[in-house]
Amino acid sequence: MPRRYLDADDAFRMTALLGEEERMIMQVAHRYAQEKLEPRALEGNQDEIFHAEIPREMGALGLLGSFIPEEYGGAGVSYTSYGLVARELERIDSGYRSFMSVQSSLVMLPIHVFGTEEQRRTFLPRLATGALIGCFGLTEPNHGSDPGSMETTATPAQGGWVLNGAKMWITNSPIADVAVVWAKVKDASKENGRIRGFLVERGAEGYTTPKTGHKMSLRASLTGEIVLRDVFVPASRVFPEIRGLKGPFTCLNSARYGIVWGALGAAEDCYHRARRYVMERQQFGYPLGSMQLIQTKLANMLTSITQMQLLAWRLGQLMDEGRAAPEMVSLAKRNNCGRALEIARVARDMLGGNGISGEFRVVHHMMNMESVNTYEGTYDIHGLILGRAITGIQAFVPRGNDL
Amino acid sequence: MKIAVCIKQTPDTEARIRIGPEGIDEAGLTWIISPHDESAVEQALQLKERQGGHVTAIALGPGRVESAIREALAMGADSGLHLACDVMPHDAVVIARALAEAISPRAFDLVLTGEQSIDQAGSQVPQRLAVALRWPCVTAVESLQVVDGIVRARRPVEQEEEAVQFAVPGVVGINRRIGEPRYPSFRGIMQARRKTIEVVRVQLGAGPEMVQRLQIPAPKAAGQVQEFGSGIEREVANLLAGKAAA
């Protein structure tokens, strides 16, 4: 009988649950991330640089829109594989995963699901190779958790639409060639007030994308605004069928699912780095790892990570079977981001003064996780989505004072 | 040109090795294509891309080695051949004999493989395989060209470089320094499942080498760091002399 032991990297043997292709995809993503991204990540995060060659590198391997069918330039991989890629990229830096998530889930997915055949053929193959970069405009200066009250408008015009408004906190916007922009129809028809999706291409008159400065988080990826001043969008660049928040929420559901895995990767990296550090660092004549306070911190981390792994894996299975409800994604996104943020803070603490230095790479995760816990539905908003699912009563809009 | 690439599946170089009663405990171990072999796959693919042909990835071992073959297929190899046995043999003689028996009837023009495996590092399989096939062989190759059926290989020898040339068929042992292998693309991974792996059950005879016991080397004791000066040289000399005497 072989001796049974706990693998401190994979306590409940999640890797054994993966299929052969999924394992291979995970290994390729792992090697790419460790060999090609890690050497650039310190500079990227500290000096706010997103190296321009990264999109094509990812594209060559098939990391961009990997779940899109082969005929449109994707690789047709499972959602579990897509999640595993997110995990490997975010082990290095949430910024790289954010780039990949936006390109895949927020740009390629809506073009594939909501776009016309011509839009698919025009954009998807080049987005898959990284020749084109995309971004996604939903959030506005005054509308974050409540996108339904967005102010950006789309007015019908001869041969298309005219867009006006501003989007904020848009990953990739300063370098994007094409933006998926959500805007409210403004006209006298019964379409008035309904949200529709538009593909706005760089070069359109009145379209600018100023970079957002002074970010203290996600510094390895670019963030900006989208400013629309009477921007004309031809009729061929509108998603024909989709109306309302279902459009953007379909995209966000897929991206949030990727974040479930990404947050896991960041948490695992913090845990690995903290574990290595406390085994090497000696104080009072003994390694920190021999101290009870340190050991229980490691135990808590491993327990959380194991739960996060199994949650991510099971959600991936449900996504692949087409049985995942958006509330399941909320539960997992909320849990894994919250836990990852906690783990990053504790790891920072375990590294003492060195934890403050970017060279030890934990503080980057800690800062990044503040964004990841906030974007694509904050921790609390996902709590309200779950609350509504549990009780049947929505609590987004405060009631009582005005009744 | 029909090219065979012999690959060995070895534990990941980052894996933590545990020894159980039956040898290396394989539970939870992650496996890779041995790095020199992976570079051999890359060379085979480059030859195919330049002049056309067919690349077959061959691996010997238990069921798990099919994932190594699948990885070579994902990199771009055309077909796989799994020489199936229950336990991976240690002995290079046994391995080379089994490979030769599979390669001999299949009319390959060229066999590429790593100059050594990353786990046992015996550096014997390419030469023994060539002897068994009665083919020419060059190993530790860091530059390779095949033009009109003539193999031109270069390998480092002391401070010099040796150029070797022979007509196919032949066996070439590749060193990793020849160049980094490509990553399998995701599309390649998805296409790999549509490629075939032929499975041939092999009967392995005994070889001259026997492994009696495996053990993890004892951790090295911490060294001493001392400043030079104040008589420390004499102490060091005595220490060395004492060790030499013992």
Chai-1 contact restraints between the chains, C-beta under 6 A:
chainA,res_idxA,chainB,res_idxB,connection_type,confidence,min_distance_angstrom,max_distance_angstrom,comment,restraint_id
A,P2,B,G20,contact,1.0,0.0,6.0,A-B,restraint_1
A,D7,B,G28,contact,1.0,0.0,6.0,A-B,restraint_2
A,E20,B,S67,contact,1.0,0.0,6.0,A-B,restraint_3
A,E21,B,I189,contact,1.0,0.0,6.0,A-B,restraint_4
A,M24,B,I189,contact,1.0,0.0,6.0,A-B,restraint_5
A,I25,B,F186,contact,1.0,0.0,6.0,A-B,restraint_6
A,I25,B,I189,contact,1.0,0.0,6.0,A-B,restraint_7
A,V28,B,Y183,contact,1.0,0.0,6.0,A-B,restraint_8
A,V28,B,P184,contact,1.0,0.0,6.0,A-B,restraint_9
A,L61,B,Y183,contact,1.0,0.0,6.0,A-B,restraint_10
A,L61,B,S185,contact,1.0,0.0,6.0,A-B,restraint_11
A,G62,B,S185,contact,1.0,0.0,6.0,A-B,restraint_12
A,G62,B,F186,contact,1.0,0.0,6.0,A-B,restraint_13
A,G62,B,R187,contact,1.0,0.0,6.0,A-B,restraint_14
A,S66,B,F186,contact,1.0,0.0,6.0,A-B,restraint_15
A,A75,B,F186,contact,1.0,0.0,6.0,A-B,restraint_16
A,A75,B,R187,contact,1.0,0.0,6.0,A-B,restraint_17
A,A75,B,M190,contact,1.0,0.0,6.0,A-B,restraint_18
A,G76,B,M190,contact,1.0,0.0,6.0,A-B,restraint_19
A,V77,B,F186,contact,1.0,0.0,6.0,A-B,restraint_20
